[in-house]
Amino acid sequence: MATKQRVRHHPPVILMQPVLETSASDNFELWPVGEHESYGYLVLNGGLTPAEVGTAVMQIAYCNDFEPQEDHESCPTDPLGAFLHGLLTMPDVFVAGGFRVTDNVTDIVFVEPGCCNGLETWRDWPEVLDGTGCAYFGHDPSSVAERINDVVRLTLDAHGVDGSPVIELSVDQVSRLVADAQQDVQDFLSLAGTWAEQHLPAHAAAITTALARALDLVPTP
Protein backbone atom coordinates (compact mmCIF):
# COMPACT_ATOMS: atom_id res chain seq x y z
CA MET A 1 0.00 0.00 0.00
CA ALA A 2 1.49 3.30 -1.12
CA THR A 3 2.25 5.90 1.51
CA LYS A 4 -0.10 8.85 1.33
CA GLN A 5 1.61 12.05 0.21
CA ARG A 6 1.95 14.83 2.74
CA VAL A 7 0.16 17.78 1.19
CA ARG A 8 0.73 21.39 2.25
CA HIS A 9 -2.00 23.76 1.08
CA HIS A 10 -1.45 27.50 0.60
CA PRO A 11 0.67 28.71 3.54
CA PRO A 12 0.74 32.32 4.70
CA VAL A 13 4.02 33.02 2.94
CA ILE A 14 5.26 31.48 -0.31
CA LEU A 15 8.27 32.87 -2.16
CA MET A 16 9.19 32.22 -5.78
CA GLN A 17 12.65 33.54 -6.63
CA PRO A 18 14.92 33.27 -9.66
CA VAL A 19 18.21 31.85 -8.42
CA LEU A 20 21.59 31.36 -10.04
CA GLU A 21 23.81 28.46 -9.07
CA THR A 22 27.22 29.62 -7.86
CA SER A 23 30.58 27.87 -7.82
CA ALA A 24 34.07 28.62 -6.60
CA SER A 25 35.79 31.62 -8.18
CA ASP A 26 39.13 31.78 -6.42
CA ASN A 27 41.59 34.27 -7.88
CA PHE A 28 39.06 35.79 -10.30
CA GLU A 29 40.42 39.24 -11.21
CA LEU A 30 38.71 40.30 -14.45
CA TRP A 31 36.18 42.48 -12.58
CA PRO A 32 35.01 42.90 -8.96
CA VAL A 33 32.89 40.07 -7.58
CA GLY A 34 31.31 39.47 -4.19
CA GLU A 35 31.78 36.66 -1.75
CA HIS A 36 29.56 33.67 -2.41
CA GLU A 37 29.24 30.04 -1.50
CA SER A 38 30.52 27.30 -3.73
CA TYR A 39 27.52 25.20 -4.78
CA GLY A 40 25.21 27.86 -3.39
CA TYR A 41 22.57 30.07 -4.97
CA LEU A 42 22.36 33.80 -5.68
CA VAL A 43 18.88 35.32 -5.84
CA LEU A 44 18.55 37.52 -8.92
CA ASN A 45 16.60 40.77 -8.81
CA GLY A 46 17.01 44.49 -9.31
CA GLY A 47 18.38 45.11 -5.83
CA LEU A 48 21.78 43.42 -6.14
CA THR A 49 24.95 45.28 -5.28
CA PRO A 50 27.51 45.91 -8.04
CA ALA A 51 29.69 43.14 -6.60
CA GLU A 52 26.74 40.72 -6.64
CA VAL A 53 25.96 41.62 -10.25
CA GLY A 54 29.62 41.02 -11.05
CA THR A 55 29.33 37.62 -9.41
CA ALA A 56 26.23 36.79 -11.44
CA VAL A 57 27.80 37.82 -14.76
CA MET A 58 30.94 35.89 -13.90
CA GLN A 59 28.94 32.74 -13.09
CA ILE A 60 26.86 32.97 -16.26
CA ALA A 61 29.99 33.47 -18.37
CA TYR A 62 31.60 30.53 -16.59
CA CYS A 63 28.56 28.35 -17.45
CA ASN A 64 29.29 29.02 -21.11
CA ASP A 65 33.09 28.89 -21.05
CA PHE A 66 33.40 26.03 -23.54
CA GLU A 67 36.14 25.05 -25.93
CA PRO A 68 35.14 26.35 -29.38
CA GLN A 69 34.18 23.81 -32.04
CA GLU A 70 36.04 23.67 -35.35
CA ASP A 71 33.45 25.78 -37.15
CA HIS A 72 33.13 28.24 -34.27
CA GLU A 73 34.60 31.72 -34.22
CA SER A 74 38.19 31.71 -33.02
CA CYS A 75 38.71 32.58 -29.38
CA PRO A 76 40.47 35.85 -28.45
CA THR A 77 43.84 35.57 -26.78
CA ASP A 78 43.35 38.23 -24.10
CA PRO A 79 42.02 36.91 -20.74
CA LEU A 80 38.84 39.00 -20.72
CA GLY A 81 37.93 38.28 -24.32
CA ALA A 82 38.66 34.59 -23.86
CA PHE A 83 36.50 34.34 -20.73
CA LEU A 84 33.55 36.13 -22.35
CA HIS A 85 33.90 34.37 -25.70
CA GLY A 86 31.46 31.50 -25.08
CA LEU A 87 28.80 33.75 -23.57
CA LEU A 88 29.02 36.23 -26.43
CA THR A 89 29.26 33.81 -29.35
CA MET A 90 27.69 30.44 -28.51
CA PRO A 91 24.29 30.00 -30.20
CA ASP A 92 22.76 28.29 -27.17
CA VAL A 93 23.78 29.85 -23.86
CA PHE A 94 22.91 28.37 -20.49
CA VAL A 95 22.28 29.73 -16.99
CA ALA A 96 22.47 27.14 -14.21
CA GLY A 97 19.54 27.88 -11.92
CA GLY A 98 15.78 28.19 -11.93
CA PHE A 99 12.74 29.48 -10.06
CA ARG A 100 12.99 28.36 -6.43
CA VAL A 101 9.78 28.10 -4.42
CA THR A 102 10.07 28.29 -0.64
CA ASP A 103 7.38 27.60 1.96
CA ASN A 104 8.51 29.83 4.81
CA VAL A 105 6.20 28.07 7.25
CA THR A 106 7.58 24.54 6.79
CA ASP A 107 10.93 25.51 5.22
CA ILE A 108 10.14 23.15 2.34
CA VAL A 109 12.05 24.23 -0.77
CA PHE A 110 10.67 23.24 -4.15
CA VAL A 111 12.53 23.49 -7.44
CA GLU A 112 15.82 24.20 -5.80
CA PRO A 113 17.54 23.89 -9.16
CA GLY A 114 18.86 20.44 -9.88
CA CYS A 115 21.37 19.02 -12.30
CA CYS A 116 20.92 20.14 -15.93
CA ASN A 117 18.34 22.77 -14.97
CA GLY A 118 18.57 26.26 -16.46
CA LEU A 119 16.92 29.56 -15.63
CA GLU A 120 15.46 29.66 -19.13
CA THR A 121 13.04 26.92 -18.00
CA TRP A 122 10.91 29.64 -16.40
CA ARG A 123 9.08 29.56 -19.74
CA ASP A 124 7.71 26.12 -18.73
CA TRP A 125 5.58 27.69 -16.00
CA PRO A 126 2.98 29.23 -18.36
CA GLU A 127 2.45 25.76 -19.87
CA VAL A 128 1.73 24.44 -16.38
CA LEU A 129 -0.70 27.27 -15.71
CA ASP A 130 -2.67 26.79 -18.92
CA GLY A 131 -2.79 23.05 -18.35
CA THR A 132 -0.89 22.01 -21.48
CA GLY A 133 2.04 20.38 -19.72
CA CYS A 134 4.08 19.51 -16.67
CA ALA A 135 7.36 21.17 -15.79
CA TYR A 136 10.39 19.18 -14.65
CA PHE A 137 13.25 20.94 -12.92
CA GLY A 138 16.33 18.76 -13.05
CA HIS A 139 17.53 16.26 -10.46
CA ASP A 140 18.19 15.41 -7.61
CA PRO A 141 15.52 15.87 -6.32
CA SER A 142 13.23 15.46 -9.32
CA SER A 143 10.85 18.37 -8.76
CA VAL A 144 7.68 18.51 -10.85
CA ALA A 145 4.93 21.11 -11.24
CA GLU A 146 1.57 20.15 -12.73
CA ARG A 147 -1.89 21.64 -12.94
CA ILE A 148 -4.82 19.58 -11.64
CA ASN A 149 -8.09 21.40 -12.25
CA ASP A 150 -7.75 24.77 -10.48
CA VAL A 151 -4.72 23.75 -8.41
CA VAL A 152 -1.02 23.67 -9.22
CA ARG A 153 0.69 20.78 -7.43
CA LEU A 154 4.39 21.11 -6.65
CA THR A 155 5.96 17.74 -5.86
CA LEU A 156 9.41 18.02 -4.33
CA ASP A 157 10.69 14.65 -5.56
CA ALA A 158 8.42 12.85 -8.03
CA HIS A 159 10.91 10.03 -8.58
CA GLY A 160 11.92 9.58 -4.97
CA VAL A 161 10.39 7.69 -2.11
CA ASP A 162 6.65 7.65 -1.47
CA GLY A 163 5.48 10.52 0.67
CA SER A 164 7.49 13.28 -1.00
CA PRO A 165 6.40 16.70 0.33
CA VAL A 166 3.81 18.41 -1.88
CA ILE A 167 2.64 22.03 -1.95
CA GLU A 168 -0.70 22.86 -3.55
CA LEU A 169 -1.42 26.41 -4.66
CA SER A 170 -4.20 28.03 -6.64
CA VAL A 171 -3.58 28.72 -10.31
CA ASP A 172 -4.12 32.43 -9.67
CA GLN A 173 -1.52 32.52 -6.91
CA VAL A 174 1.09 30.69 -8.98
CA SER A 175 0.36 33.03 -11.88
CA ARG A 176 1.13 36.02 -9.63
CA LEU A 177 4.26 34.36 -8.27
CA VAL A 178 5.55 33.60 -11.76
CA ALA A 179 4.84 37.15 -12.93
CA ASP A 180 6.75 38.59 -9.95
CA ALA A 181 9.70 36.22 -10.47
CA GLN A 182 9.80 37.04 -14.17
CA GLN A 183 9.91 40.73 -13.27
CA ASP A 184 12.83 40.00 -10.92
CA VAL A 185 14.71 38.44 -13.85
CA GLN A 186 13.89 41.42 -16.06
CA ASP A 187 15.03 43.83 -13.33
CA PHE A 188 18.28 41.89 -13.00
CA LEU A 189 18.85 42.10 -16.74
CA SER A 190 18.37 45.88 -16.67
CA LEU A 191 20.73 46.17 -13.70
CA ALA A 192 23.32 43.96 -15.39
CA GLY A 193 23.18 46.17 -18.49
CA THR A 194 23.96 49.24 -16.39
CA TRP A 195 26.70 47.32 -14.57
CA ALA A 196 28.30 46.27 -17.87
CA GLU A 197 28.34 49.86 -19.13
CA GLN A 198 30.24 50.88 -16.00
CA HIS A 199 32.64 47.93 -15.67
CA LEU A 200 33.02 46.46 -19.17
CA PRO A 201 32.03 49.31 -21.52
CA ALA A 202 33.66 47.80 -24.60
CA HIS A 203 31.52 44.68 -24.23
CA ALA A 204 28.41 46.17 -22.59
CA ALA A 205 25.98 45.87 -25.51
CA ALA A 206 27.11 42.36 -26.40
CA ILE A 207 26.91 41.22 -22.76
CA THR A 208 23.40 42.62 -22.32
CA THR A 209 22.23 40.89 -25.50
CA ALA A 210 23.87 37.61 -24.48
CA LEU A 211 22.31 37.73 -21.00
CA ALA A 212 18.90 38.38 -22.52
CA ARG A 213 19.30 35.30 -24.72
CA ALA A 214 20.50 33.22 -21.79
CA LEU A 215 17.53 34.29 -19.66
CA ASP A 216 15.07 34.04 -22.57
CA LEU A 217 14.15 37.70 -22.26
CA VAL A 218 14.14 40.72 -24.53
CA PRO A 219 16.51 43.45 -23.28
CA THR A 220 14.88 46.75 -22.41
CA PRO A 221 16.13 49.86 -24.28
Residue, then its C-alpha position, 0 to 999 in steps of 0.5 A: m500500500a502506497t504511503k499517502q503524500r503529505v500535502r501542504h496547502h497555501p501557507p501564509v508566505i510562499l516565495m518564488q525567486p529566480v536563483l543562479e547556481t554559484s561555484a568557486s571563483d578563487n583568484f578571479e580578477l577580471w572584474p570585482v565580484g562578491e563573496h559567495e558560497s561554492y555550490g550555493y545560490l544567488v537570488l537575482n533581482g534588481g536590488l543586487t549590489p555591483a559586486e553581486v551583479g559582477t558575481a552573477v555575470m561571472q557565473i553565467a559566463y563561466c557556465n558558457d566557457f566552452e572550448p570552441q568547435e572547429d566551425h566556431e569563431s576563433c577565441p580571443t587571446d586576451p584573458l577578458g575576451a577569452f572568458l567572455h567568448g562562449l557567452l558572447t558567441m555560442p548559439d545556445v547559452f545556459v544559466a544554471g539555476g531556476f525558479r525556487v519556491t520556498d514555503n517559509v512556514t515549513d521551510i520546504v524548498f521546491v525546485e531548488p535547481g537540480c542538475c541540468n536545470g537552467l533559468e530559461t526553463w521559467r518559460d515552462w511555468p505558463e504551460v503548467l498554468d494553462g494546463t498544457g504540460c508539466a514542468y520538470f526541474g532537473h535532479d536530484p531531487s526530481s521536482v515537478a509542477e503540474r496543474i490539476n483542475d484549479v490547483v497547481r501541485l508542486t511535488l518536491d521529488a516525483h521520482g523519490v520515495d513515497g510521501s514526497p512533500v507536496i505544496e498545492l497552490s491556486v492557479d491564480q496565486v502561482s500566476r502572480l508568483v511567476a509574474d513577480a519572479q519574471q519581473d525579478v529576472q527582467d530587473f536583474l537584466s536591466l541592472a546587469g546592463t547598467w553594470a556592464e556599461q560601467h565595468l566592461p564598456a567595450h563589451a556592454a551591448a554584447i553582454t546585455t544581449a547575451l544575457a537576454r538570450a540566456l535568460d530568454l528575455v528581450p533586453t529593455p532599451 
